């Protein structure tokens, strides 16, 4: 119960919203690993100096105590006043690398020895410019909404006996599209429906944004007559395909979505106009980066 409350408190306090500059209330500082042995050394020298009334030992005790105090300050300064901006993609895909870009800024140039910790992975960096970017890579394994793990930023500079640290709880909404799966049955069906028969040419129409370059009549273009697209009798729109959820050759929901993702990728590679038809959503015919983005998001949310 106490652990759950503590985690909830951390999430509320360190939730990342926009650009953040770290202040006193955003940074923790405490003794770190070897620092506990250092405290034992201070205690031993203090007791020995008192028992033997030895000013030299007591002086050494005060010296190493002062070093500990200075370490607290220097370690704290590694994170204090550091400005952090996080750029997160809106859409990802199963088994593809999802890159989170972290931009660090400081007002004056000073070396900062930082470590980024995600789960059990620690990535050290040296930050010594006014602005520097750093990337963290994640690999989502399941379709749907994805939550970036907690990112911890810490430093043990200069002696490794004190640690300062902070957390980033990213609240960004990231949708993960299904992994593309190619089926020979689907490829054959789409090929039959999408590729025209050259013997059934009907007319030329004006080129529109999103039309495939393969369907352009290059003879007219070479004559300076403009860009025209070839129309065929068996098609209302040349080189277009409807990717219908109901017609996918599978009974499994996730496999259907993966098959549709594979067809979407194929259409984008061939610059073939396509439309998605899902049980609760659909798109118009289109092709290109924006249309591809919309298609991936619909498949991720299906």
DALINUR-V858026 format. One line per field, one symbol per residue. burial: 1 if it has 16 or more other ideal C-beta (glycine too) atoms within 10 Angstrom, else 0. A space follows every 10 residues. Layout:
burial: ???
This chain:
burial: 0000000000 0001010001 0100011010 1100100100 0100110010 0000001101 1000100100 1100111111 0101010100 1111000101 0101110000 0101111100 0000001000 0100010101 0010010101 1111111010 1111111111 0001111111 1010010011 0001110000 0001001000 1100111001 0000000111 1100101111 1010100100 0000011111 1111111101 0111110100 0000111000 1101110111 01
